Amino acid sequence: MGNTSHGRLTFTVEVDAPEDLAVDAARADALLTVRARPAGEAEDRPGDGKAGHGPRHAEVLIMDRSQSMAASGKLDEAKKAVSAAIDTLRDGTLLGIVAGDHEATVIYPPPGRPLAPVDQHVRQHAKHQVAAQVAQGGTRIGRWLTLARDLFDTSTGSDTVCHAVLYTDGKNEHETPEQLANAVRGCADRFTCDARGLGEHWHRSAIRTVTEGLHGSAAAVLDVPDLTEDFVRLMQDAQQLVMPRMYLALSLTGRFDLGFVRQTRPVQVDLTDQRQERGAEIHIPLGAWAAGAHQYHVSVHFEPESLPLNHRVQAATITLRTEPPAGQADRPTCTDERVLVVKRRSSKAFVIPVSANLTRVEAERELRFAMQDCADAHERGDSALADAKLRQALALAEQLGDARRLRLLRAMAQDGPDGKPVVRPGVSNGRIQQIGLDATRTGPVPDDPVDADTGPRRDTGVCPNCHRPLVAPDAKFCEPCGAKIGAEGAG
């Protein structure tokens, strides 16, 4: 498994990757479980921004003050939530507040000043500015995010954990989906952002664009007064983040190309388009980290004829990297290298073992699409397709034992004339948006390690040229660098 300590956290990577491939296979898959645990009993307390007490934290709270927030007391409830969030922040946290409509305005700190270290005086003045907001204008989330990024850029360094949170009660009507996506890309790998759909009239597409691109959590807050409790919890969780930026680093050997990288737990997100080319490695940004665990599905593609039959071939090396200290270019490693090794079998009659964990990942992905298709069909008025997708989703959730998503689905279902489940008439828009949004939430990684191949054993040896693990004790050459290995072996 290869425990490696990096500052405040100790990381392990478990690899579940069946080695044997069918003779005509054109891809190899691995499920990576990455666990981060506190590095020791004398763990530094995160968040107060003082030397010796963990990383500095910066928080930007983004308020939707568009005209629709005037209805049903929503803006008043949002002010309570933002004020409670301010009270939850630890002293020393750098604070900024953005108020957004079809434009964006920094309402705290005062114009021209950097983010303010929280103390009692800052809390009082920041909450006064929050209370003074009035509902006006429309919604342009991309502009809100860009202003938050500018605040972070003028006040923080690479060693600061930068986190934002926003809520919105309506549709993102003053920019196109492409404009929002471009704004999110401009903020990527700079800060993480949680987003909440508030009430009944928002749409999940903008929330998902924000959180998938900025490694945040997405949720529906259908009962507006619940936003206060939610924001307090988000601030508590954000202050547990201790690694500003993490990266999954992949080094593929010559015959292999990256197919995709998808986070599978706790939330399904396709990370492939966020890839960064860093010399011989591909880096996938993973956002800021606290102690906890995530799972990732990595797929590499190849031409079947390029692999020799019945020989172990190294497809990739896998490690974690983090943000380098100020003034350094190379991202330091956080784990030992893991190796993805494959063997193309010569006979179609050979029984290829199937990973139960990867099979479950595919079933969870199928459940996600069934839930999202149900929501999409309902919005289009296609009740027959919505009912069919609801039944498919219910069956998959029962098969997976997914109690949380099963409860959500049953809450919007009733028995039809034939006794089969159908979407309940009159189900609210907020509930439909919640179904589409929560479709991606798979839940925490199990505590027990996967039944996995965790990489090469010590007796495989290492290459004397590049010092990477060999794929087998009797390897004649090194897959990554091509160096020949002497008759006596390496290591």
N, C-alpha and C positions, 0 to 999 in steps of 0.2 A: 504494500500500500504506500509506503514511503512518506511517513510523517515529516513535514518540514515546517519549522517555525519561522515566521516572518514578523518580527516586531510583536504585535499584540495578539496575533492569531496563529494557530498551528493548522496547516492545511493537509488534507489527504485527498487523493484521487483514486477512486475505484473504477475499474474498467470491466464492463461486461460486454465481451465481444467474441462470439463464436469464431473459432479459428478456421474451421473447415468450410469451404465454399463449393457450390455445385460447379461442374465443369463449364457450364455456360453462364455463370454468374457474372454480372458486370458492375456490382457494387458490394461494398462491405460496410457494415454498420456497427457502431459501438454506443453503449449507454454509459455515460460518465457520471459518477456520483461524486460531487465535490463537497467536502465537509470542512468547516472552519470552526475550531474550538479555541477558547481562551488559552493563551500561551503558557500561563502558569498561575499559581495561587496569588502571587503578588501582582495581579493584573492591574495596569493603570486604569484609573477611572476615566472614561471618555467624556469629552465634551466641554470642559470649562475653559479651554483655550490657553491654559497656563502650562509652562514648561514642566515636563515630567508627569502630566496628567492627561495623556492621550492627545489625539489630533484636535485641532481647532475645527469648530463647526460653524457653518454659515447657513442661514435659513431665510428664504424669501417666501412670504405669504402672498398669494395672488387672489384678490377679491374680484368676483364678477359683480359689477354695479350697473349692469345694463338695465334698461327700462323695465323689462319683465320681472326684475327682482323686487319691484314695488308691490307686486300682487301678493296677497295672503300673508303679509308680514315676513316675506322671505329675507329681505335685506336686514331686517332687525335680528332675525335668528342667525344670519351669517355673521353679523357684527359680534354677537355673543360668542360664536365659534372661534372667530379670529382672535378675539380678546382672550379667550381661554387658552388658545394656542400660545399666545405671547406669554401668559402667566406660567405656562408649562416649561418654557425654555430655561435652560440653566444659565446662570450668570456667566458672562464672557462669550456666549454665542453671538455671532455677528448677525444682525437682524436688518431686513429690508421688507417693505410692504408695497406691492403694486396694486393699483385699482384699475380695472379694465372694463372698457365698453368697446366701441369700435376703434378706440385709441387706447393708449396705456399711459399711466401717470405714476411716478414714484411719489407716494404720499408720506413715506418715511424711509430713510432720514430726510431732513430738509435738502433742498436742491443743492447740488454740487458737493455734497458730503459723501464719504464712503459708508458702507454698512456699519451700523453702530453696535458696539459690544453691549450686550444686555445687562442692565442693572435696574434698580428700582426706578430711577429717574427715566431711563429709556422706556421701560414698560408703561409708565404713566403717560408720557408724551405720545408713544405709538398708539396706545388705545384711544387717546383723545382724537387722533387723526382718523382712526377707524370709525369712531362714533360719528364723525362729521360727514361721512359719505352719503350722497343722495343718488337715487337711481336715475340713469340717463343713458341715452344712446343704444347702440347695438352690441354685437359680439364679434371679436376678432382675436381668437386665442393665440394665433401665431405672433401677433404684436406683443401680447402680454409676456410670452415666453422670451422673446428677443430682448425685451427690456430687463427681465430677470437675469438673463445671461450677461448683459452689460453691467449690471450691478455686481454680479459675481466677479467679472473680469477686472473691475476697477478696485476690488477690495480683498481678493483672496489669492493664494498661491497654490501650487500643485499639491501641497500637503494638507489642504483644507478639504473637509467633507462638505460638499455643496449640495443642498437639498431644497426643493421647492414643493409647494402643494397648492393646488387650485381647485375651485369648484365652479360649475356653471349650471345654470338652470334652463338654458335654451339652446337653440341650434346655432352653429358657428356660421352665421349668415353673411358676414361682411368680408369673407375671403373664400377662395375655392379650396377644395381638398388638397390640390397640388400646392397651393400657397402655404397651407398649414404644414404639409409634409416637408416643404423646403425650410420653413422656420424651425421645425423640429430637428432636421439634419444640421442646421446651423448651431443648435444647442447640444448636439449629441456628444457624449464623452466629456462634457463640461460640468453637468449637474444632473442629478436624478430628480424626477418629478412624479408625485402621486396626484391623481385626478379623481374628482367625484362628480357624478351626475346628480343634480339636486332636484327633487320633486318629480314632475310628470312630463315635462315638455322638452327635454334635452334629447340628443341622439348619441348613441354609443360610438359611432364612427370616429368622431373627433376625440373622445376620451381614449379610445384605443390607439389612435395615431400618436397621441402624446405619451402614453405610458409604455407602449411597446418600443418607441424610439428612445425614451429617456429612462428606461429600466425602473419604472415606478409601478405602484399598485393602482388598479382601477376598481371602482365600486359604485353602486347605486345607493344613494341616500334618499329613499322615497318619502320618509317622514322628516320634514325639514328640521324640526327641533333636534333630531338625532345627530345633526352635523357637529354639534359641540362635542359630544362624547367621541365621535370619530376623529375630529381634529386633535383632541388631547392625546388619543392613542397614537395617531400618526407622529406627533411631536416626540412622544416617549420612544417610539420605535426608531425615529430618525437619529435620536441622540445615542443610540446603541451602535450606529455605524462607526467603524474604526479604520477601514481601508477606503481611501477616497476613490480609487479606481482599480478594478481587477480585469485581467485579460486571460482568455483561453488561447494558448499559443500552440499552433499546429505546424509541424514541419513534415511535408509530404515528400516521399521519395519519387523518383522520376516517372514511374509508370502510373501514378495516381493523381487525380484531380479532386478538389473539394466539391462534393455534391451539395450538402447543406449542413448547417449547425442550427439546431432548434433547442431552446430550453423547454423541458417537459414538466418540471416541477420547480417551484410551487405553482407556476403559471406557464401556459404554453405560449411561446413567442418564437417566431422565426428570426434568427439573428444573422442569417447568411449575408444579407445586404449591408450589414455594418462592418464587414471584414476590412481589415487594414493590412496592407502589404508592408512587412518590416523585414527587409533583407530576404533571407531564406525562409522566414516564418510568416504565417498568416495569424494575425491577432484578432480575436473576437472580443469586443468590449462587453464586460459583464456588469458594469455599474459599480456602485459602492457596496461594501460588504460589512455585515456584522457577523457574530457567531451564528452558525446555522448551516443549512445544506441546500444544494440545488442539484438538479439533474439535467443533463444535456444529451441529445441524440446527435451523433456525428455520423455522417455518411460520406464515404469516398467512392469515386467512380473510376473505372479502368476498362481497357479492352481485354476481354477474356484471354485472347491469344497472346497477350503480352506477359502472362504469368506462366512459369514452368509448372508442369503437372507434379503434384505430390511433393512439392518443396515449400518450406516455410519462407515467406517473403515479408519483409518489413514494409508496411504501407505508410506508417506515420509515427512520429514521436509527439507526445502530448505533455504539456506542462502548464502551470499557471504563472503569470507574471503580474507585477503591480507597477504603479506609478513610480518613476525613478525620483530620487532626491533632487532638489533644486540644483541645477548646473550639470546634471548628468543626462546623457541621451539614452542609454540602454535601460530597458525595463528589467529589474532584477527578478529572478525566478523565486517562486514561493513553494514549489514542490520538486521532488525528483522527477526525472523523465519517466513517463509510462510509454510503452511501445505497443502499437497495433500491428499484429502479425496475422497473416492469412495464408491458407494453403488450398490451392485449387485442386480438387480431387478429379481423378481421371475417369471415373466410372459414374454414369448416371444412376447406377443402382446403389451407389454409396448413400447411406442414410445421413443426411445433413442435420445435425442437432439444431434445435430452435431455442432461442433465448426466451424464457417465460417473461422476463422483464421487458424486452423489446416488443413482444407480442402485446403486452398490456399497454405499452406506449401507443401502439397503433390503434388499439381499441379506444383509448382515451381520446385520441385525435379524431376518430370516427364519431365519438359522442359529441365532441366540440362542434363538428360540422353539422351534425343533425340538429343540435340546439340552435345554432346560428341560422341554418336554413329554415327552421320553424319560425324564428322571429322575422326573417326576411319575407317569407311567404305571407305571414299574417299582415305585415305592413303593406304588401301589394294587394291584399284582399283575396288571395288564393287560399281559401279555407280548406279545400281538399288536401292540398300539399302541406299546409301547416299542420293539419291533423295527422297526416301520414308521418311527417318528420317528428311530431311529438311522440307518437307511438314508438318509432325507432329509437328516439332518445331515452324514453322510459325503459325500454328493453335493455339498452346498453348500460344505463346507469344501474339497473338491477343486477345485470351480469357482472359489473365491475364492483358492486358493493359500495357505490359512491352515494353515501347517505345524504350529503349536503345538496348535491345537484338533483338527487331524486326528490327531495323535499320541495325544491324550487319548481320542478316540473309538475309534481302532483298538485301544487298550489294553483296552477293555471289550467288544470284539466278537470273534466267531468266525463261521466259515461254518456256516450252517444246512444241513439236508438237501437243500435246493434250490440250494445254493451261494451264497445271498444272505446278507449279514451279519445276525446276530442278537446280542442282548445275551448275553454269556457267562454261563452258569449259575454261581452262587456269587459273582458280583461283589460286593465289599464295600459296606456302607453308606457308608463314607467316600469310596469312589470315585464312587458315585452322587451324593453331596453335592458332590464336586469338579466333576463334570460340570455340575450345575445352577448352581454358583457361577461357574465359569470361562466359562459361556456368554456372559457380558457382556463378557469381556475381548477387545478387538479389536486391541490392540497400539499401538505408538507411531505418531505422525503421520509420514508420509514427510518426508524432509528437503527435497525439492524443493517449491516452492510449487505449489498447485493451479493448473490452467489456469482462471483466474478473471477475472471482472469485479471489479476491486478498488475500484470506486467512481468518482465523477465525475471527469473530467479538469479541469485548471485552466481550460480555455477554456469551461467551462459557466458560469462566473461565480458570484457569491454574491448573496444577497438583501441589499439595503441596509437592510432593516428588522431581520431577525433574524440576518443574517450567516451563514446556512446555505447549503450548495451548492445551486445550481439543477439541475433535472433535465436541462436542455438549454440551449444557448447562446441559443436564440430563445424561451425561456420567457416567457409573458405575465404569469404570476403565480407566487408562491412557494407550493408545496404545504404546507409546515408551518404558515406563519402567514397565508397568504392575501393578502399584500401584492401590489399590482400592480407590474409591472416596466415601466419606461419604454421608449419606442421605441428608445432608444439601447442598451438592455440594461443589465445590472448588472455590477458587479465592477470 
